[in-house]
Amino acid sequence: MLFHKTKLPKVFEIEPEPHHDDRGFFARIWCEKEIEVHGLNPKLVQCSISFNSRKGTLRGMHFQAEPYAESKIVRCTSGAIYDVVIDLRPKSPTFRQWIAVILSARNHRMIYVPEGCGHGFLTLEDQTEVVYQMSEFYNPESSRGTRWNDPAFQIAWPEAVEVISERDQTYPNFYTV
């Protein structure tokens, strides 16, 4: 696995290293040792999937508050997403900054989202499926979010948002979270 640093501390774009033969390829997408070598949280307790039937579906910006803060690895297994991570860690040098990567079934890349960061994505294709590996169990009382279009972050979404849940649409601005 290749770990590509981003401008946000402990946020990595992870690229599988495929081993090709006449059948196709084989690649590792999880290795506790490699996660630990990069100073990341290797705990894995839950995996989830989201299926999004329409291009322009936005999910986010989500995070879990302490004591249930979670890290996650996100991978797009069908279709493509514009994946965004916001640094919500007050003591971080990149506090309130964000990065975006394209994750797709074609590029096989993943993003590691550490505790204290918000996460969300916009589907770029119909029939898009996303898989999440999380370090903490989902805890409804700790579930939080901030609006996808909050002026505090000025996220540059590449396309129009066509589908969004009421919950995601009505999160408060960050300064009130």
N, C-alpha and C positions, 0 to 999 in steps of 0.2 A: 504494500500500500504506500502511496506517495502522499505526504502531508504538505499541503501548500498553505503557508501563512497568509493571513489577511491583515488588514490594518487594525482589526480589533483583536486585542490580546486573547489568546486561547480559542479563537474562532479559526477553524481550519477547513479548507476545501480538501476533501480526501478523494484521491484517484486510485481506483484499483489498478494493479499491474497484471494485465492479462497474459496468460501463457497460451499461445495459439497452437493448434494442430488442425488436421483435416476435418475434425468434428466441429470446430469453432474455437472457443477459448474457455479457460477456467481462471477465476480470480478470487482472491480472498477479499471479503468486504467487512470483516470484523476480526480483530486480533487484540486481545487484552494486553499483551506485552507491548505491542506497538502503540496502543493508546497511552499506556503508562509511560513509555519512553518520552512521549511528547508532553508529559505533565498534565494529562487529561484524566477525567474521572472514568474509570473502566467499569463502574457498576452498571449492570444491565438487569432490570427487573420486569420490564414490560415492553411489548412491541404492539404497535397499532398501525392501522391502515386507513387511509381516506380515499374514497373514489369520488371523482368529480366529473359529472357527465358533460359539463359545458365549459368551453373556453371562456376566460374572463371571470372565473370563479375565484373569489378571494377568501382565504382563511387566515385570520390573524388580526392583530398581533398579540400572541399569547405567551404567557409565562406562569410559573407557579411561585408563590411567595414562600419565604422561609416559614417553618422549618422543612417545607416540602419542595424547595427549589430543585429543579431538575436540569440535568444536561441531556442532550439528545443528539442522535445522528439521524439525519433525514436523507432519504434517497427516493428518487422518482423512478418507478418501475414500469410505467406506461405513460406515454405522452411527454409533456414538458412543463416545467414551472420556472417562474422568476421567483427565486427564494431570497427572502430578506431577513437579516439578523440585525437587531438594534441593541447597542450596548446600554443597559439600564443600571450598570454598576456605578454608584456615585463616586467611588474612589478610583475608578479607572481613568487613565489618561485619554480614553476615547469615549467617555460618557456622552450619551445622546447622539453618537455617530452611528451610521449604519453601513452595511455592505450588502451587495446583492450578487447572486450567482445564478447561472442557468443550470438547472439539474434536469436531465432527461433520460429516457430509456436508451437513447443512442449514446450519450457520453458516459453513462454509468457512474457519474461523480456523485459524491455525498457532501454534506456539510455537517460539521460538528458544532453544536450550539451549547456553550457552557452555561452553568447556573448563572442567573442574574441577567440574562439576555432575553429580549423579546424575539419572537419568531413568527413569520407568516409567509404566505406565498400567493401568487396569482397564476392560475393555469394559463398556459399558452396554446393548448390544444384541447379539443374535446377528448373525452374518455381518458382522463389523466388519473393515475393512481400513485399515491405517495405512501411510503412505509417509514415509520418512526421507531427508533429504539431509544427507550428512556431509562434514566438512572433512578427514578422514583416512581412510585405508583401514583396514578391520578388521584388528586385530592380536591373534590369540588369546593371545599371551603378556602383552599389556597389558590384556586384558579383565578387568574387576573388577566388583564389585557389593556392595551391602549389602542386608540383609533388608528386605523391604517392610513388615514389622511391627516393626522395630527400635525399642525404647523410647527411643533417643536422639532420634528424630524425632517420634514420636507422630502419624504421618500418619492423618488422619481419612478413611478410605475410605468412600464413600457406600453401598456394598453389600457383600455377602459375597463373598469370594474362593472361586470354585468350581473353577477350573482354574489350576494353576501348575506350572511345571517343577520337577523335583527340585533343579536347580542354583539357581534363584531362591529356592526355599524354604529352602535350606541355606546361603545366604551367611552369613558371620559378622556379629556385631554390629559397628557402625561403629568402636568403639574398638579393634578388633583388625584393621581393614583396613590 
